[in-house]
Amino acid sequence: MARGIVDALADEVVTMVVASLRRLRLLRAEVDVTLGGGVFRADDPAFVERIRAGVAACAPRARVAVLDGPPVIGAALLGLDHTRARDGAARRVREQLTANRIRR
């Protein structure tokens, strides 16, 4: 029963990714698809593989990866871009904003 629920969630993620790629006309492009959020932090290789396979069926050149840091990193990096931060700032953000540090 639980596996069926998780598989249904994976299929919903595939639907959202494929719809986004279709709208952006990126189904045939080499494109990175990054999965982020709490649901992707679980250690469930079958869940991620089901998403990869579903995306590959419609967008074979897409690369699907799970975000290895907390989602706040993206906001911080956008802020650095917006303020034209100096070299090395993005590297320091990636080093300092880790899931372990944020959980403390």
Phi and psi restraints in degrees (value plus and minus 20) as a CYANA .aco file:
   2 ALA   PHI     -82.3   -42.3
   2 ALA   PSI     -62.0   -22.0
   3 ARG   PHI     -81.1   -41.1
   3 ARG   PSI     -58.0   -18.0
   4 GLY   PHI     -82.8   -42.8
   4 GLY   PSI     -58.8   -18.8
   5 ILE   PHI     -86.1   -46.1
   5 ILE   PSI     -64.4   -24.4
   6 VAL   PHI     -84.9   -44.9
   6 VAL   PSI     -61.3   -21.3
   7 ASP   PHI     -83.5   -43.5
   7 ASP   PSI     -59.1   -19.1
   8 ALA   PHI     -83.7   -43.7
   8 ALA   PSI     -58.8   -18.8
   9 LEU   PHI     -84.1   -44.1
   9 LEU   PSI     -63.7   -23.7
  10 ALA   PHI     -78.9   -38.9
  10 ALA   PSI     -62.1   -22.1
  11 ASP   PHI     -84.5   -44.5
  11 ASP   PSI     -56.0   -16.0
  12 GLU   PHI     -86.4   -46.4
  12 GLU   PSI     -59.5   -19.5
  13 VAL   PHI     -82.2   -42.2
  13 VAL   PSI     -64.6   -24.6
  14 VAL   PHI     -78.2   -38.2
  14 VAL   PSI     -64.9   -24.9
  15 THR   PHI     -78.8   -38.8
  15 THR   PSI     -64.1   -24.1
  16 MET   PHI     -86.4   -46.4
  16 MET   PSI     -63.2   -23.2
  17 VAL   PHI     -83.9   -43.9
  17 VAL   PSI     -68.4   -28.4
  18 VAL   PHI     -83.8   -43.8
  18 VAL   PSI     -60.8   -20.8
  19 ALA   PHI     -82.1   -42.1
  19 ALA   PSI     -61.2   -21.2
  20 SER   PHI     -85.1   -45.1
  20 SER   PSI     -65.8   -25.8
  21 LEU   PHI     -83.8   -43.8
  21 LEU   PSI     -57.3   -17.3
  22 ARG   PHI     -83.8   -43.8
  22 ARG   PSI     -67.5   -27.5
  23 ARG   PHI     -83.2   -43.2
  23 ARG   PSI     -53.2   -13.2
  24 LEU   PHI    -107.4   -67.4
  24 LEU   PSI     -19.9    20.1
  25 ARG   PHI      37.7    77.7
  25 ARG   PSI      26.3    66.3
  26 LEU   PHI    -137.3   -97.3
  26 LEU   PSI      -6.9    33.1
  27 LEU   PHI     -81.1   -41.1
  27 LEU   PSI     -48.9    -8.9
  28 ARG   PHI    -123.6   -83.6
  28 ARG   PSI     -17.2    22.8
  29 ALA   PHI    -112.2   -72.2
  29 ALA   PSI     136.7   176.7
  30 GLU   PHI     -97.0   -57.0
  30 GLU   PSI      93.9   133.9
  31 VAL   PHI    -162.4  -122.4
  31 VAL   PSI     123.8   163.8
  32 ASP   PHI    -110.7   -70.7
  32 ASP   PSI     111.6   151.6
  33 VAL   PHI    -136.0   -96.0
  33 VAL   PSI      93.5   133.5
  34 THR   PHI    -126.8   -86.8
  34 THR   PSI     104.7   144.7
  35 LEU   PHI    -116.3   -76.3
  35 LEU   PSI     103.2   143.2
  36 GLY   PHI    -156.7  -116.7
  36 GLY   PSI     132.5   172.5
  37 GLY   PHI     105.3   145.3
  37 GLY   PSI     148.8   188.8
  38 GLY   PHI     -79.6   -39.6
  38 GLY   PSI     -56.1   -16.1
  39 VAL   PHI     -84.5   -44.5
  39 VAL   PSI     -44.5    -4.5
  40 PHE   PHI    -111.3   -71.3
  40 PHE   PSI     -20.7    19.3
  41 ARG   PHI    -103.8   -63.8
  41 ARG   PSI     -35.6     4.4
  42 ALA   PHI     -86.4   -46.4
  42 ALA   PSI     126.2   166.2
  43 ASP   PHI    -108.1   -68.1
  43 ASP   PSI      63.1   103.1
  44 ASP   PHI    -155.0  -115.0
  44 ASP   PSI      64.1   104.1
  45 PRO   PHI     -75.5   -35.5
  45 PRO   PSI     -54.3   -14.3
  46 ALA   PHI     -84.8   -44.8
  46 ALA   PSI     -56.1   -16.1
  47 PHE   PHI     -82.5   -42.5
  47 PHE   PSI     -71.1   -31.1
  48 VAL   PHI     -87.0   -47.0
  48 VAL   PSI     -59.6   -19.6
  49 GLU   PHI     -84.7   -44.7
  49 GLU   PSI     -56.8   -16.8
  50 ARG   PHI     -83.4   -43.4
  50 ARG   PSI     -59.4   -19.4
  51 ILE   PHI     -86.3   -46.3
  51 ILE   PSI     -66.6   -26.6
  52 ARG   PHI     -77.5   -37.5
  52 ARG   PSI     -66.0   -26.0
  53 ALA   PHI     -85.1   -45.1
  53 ALA   PSI     -61.1   -21.1
  54 GLY   PHI     -85.3   -45.3
  54 GLY   PSI     -61.3   -21.3
  55 VAL   PHI     -87.5   -47.5
  55 VAL   PSI     -63.6   -23.6
  56 ALA   PHI     -81.2   -41.2
  56 ALA   PSI     -50.0   -10.0
  57 ALA   PHI     -83.9   -43.9
  57 ALA   PSI     -48.8    -8.8
  58 CYS   PHI    -129.6   -89.6
  58 CYS   PSI     -47.2    -7.2
  59 ALA   PHI    -154.8  -114.8
  59 ALA   PSI      57.8    97.8
  60 PRO   PHI     -82.1   -42.1
  60 PRO   PSI     -40.8    -0.8
  61 ARG   PHI    -116.3   -76.3
  61 ARG   PSI     -20.0    20.0
  62 ALA   PHI     -93.7   -53.7
  62 ALA   PSI     121.8   161.8
  63 ARG   PHI    -129.7   -89.7
  63 ARG   PSI      96.8   136.8
  64 VAL   PHI    -120.4   -80.4
  64 VAL   PSI     108.5   148.5
  65 ALA   PHI    -159.2  -119.2
  65 ALA   PSI     133.2   173.2
  66 VAL   PHI    -116.5   -76.5
  66 VAL   PSI     111.8   151.8
  67 LEU   PHI     -78.0   -38.0
  67 LEU   PSI     107.0   147.0
  68 ASP   PHI    -114.3   -74.3
  68 ASP   PSI     -17.8    22.2
  69 GLY   PHI    -148.7  -108.7
  69 GLY   PSI     156.6   196.6
  70 PRO   PHI     -89.3   -49.3
  70 PRO   PSI     127.3   167.3
  71 PRO   PHI     -78.3   -38.3
  71 PRO   PSI     -41.3    -1.3
  72 VAL   PHI     -83.3   -43.3
  72 VAL   PSI     -39.7     0.3
  73 ILE   PHI     -78.5   -38.5
  73 ILE   PSI     -61.3   -21.3
  74 GLY   PHI     -79.2   -39.2
  74 GLY   PSI     -63.7   -23.7
  75 ALA   PHI     -84.1   -44.1
  75 ALA   PSI     -62.2   -22.2
  76 ALA   PHI     -83.8   -43.8
  76 ALA   PSI     -62.3   -22.3
  77 LEU   PHI     -87.3   -47.3
  77 LEU   PSI     -58.0   -18.0
  78 LEU   PHI     -83.2   -43.2
  78 LEU   PSI     -59.9   -19.9
  79 GLY   PHI     -82.0   -42.0
  79 GLY   PSI     -61.2   -21.2
  80 LEU   PHI     -84.0   -44.0
  80 LEU   PSI     -61.2   -21.2
  81 ASP   PHI     -81.3   -41.3
  81 ASP   PSI     -64.4   -24.4
  82 HIS   PHI     -83.0   -43.0
  82 HIS   PSI     -56.6   -16.6
  83 THR   PHI    -111.5   -71.5
  83 THR   PSI     -18.6    21.4
  84 ARG   PHI      35.0    75.0
  84 ARG   PSI      32.1    72.1
  85 ALA   PHI     -81.4   -41.4
  85 ALA   PSI     137.2   177.2
  86 ARG   PHI     -90.5   -50.5
  86 ARG   PSI     142.6   182.6
  87 ASP   PHI     -75.1   -35.1
  87 ASP   PSI     121.8   161.8
  88 GLY   PHI      72.7   112.7
  88 GLY   PSI     -38.0     2.0
  89 ALA   PHI     -84.3   -44.3
  89 ALA   PSI     -63.5   -23.5
  90 ALA   PHI     -83.6   -43.6
  90 ALA   PSI     -59.9   -19.9
  91 ARG   PHI     -81.9   -41.9
  91 ARG   PSI     -63.7   -23.7
  92 ARG   PHI     -85.2   -45.2
  92 ARG   PSI     -58.0   -18.0
  93 VAL   PHI     -82.0   -42.0
  93 VAL   PSI     -66.1   -26.1
  94 ARG   PHI     -82.5   -42.5
  94 ARG   PSI     -56.0   -16.0
  95 GLU   PHI     -92.8   -52.8
  95 GLU   PSI     -57.5   -17.5
  96 GLN   PHI    -107.7   -67.7
  96 GLN   PSI     -55.1   -15.1
  97 LEU   PHI    -110.1   -70.1
  97 LEU   PSI      62.7   102.7
  98 THR   PHI    -130.2   -90.2
  98 THR   PSI     138.4   178.4
  99 ALA   PHI     -79.5   -39.5
  99 ALA   PSI     -58.9   -18.9
 100 ASN   PHI     -84.5   -44.5
 100 ASN   PSI     -60.8   -20.8
 101 ARG   PHI     -89.2   -49.2
 101 ARG   PSI     -56.8   -16.8
 102 ILE   PHI     -91.4   -51.4
 102 ILE   PSI     -52.7   -12.7
 103 ARG   PHI     -88.2   -48.2
 103 ARG   PSI     -45.7    -5.7
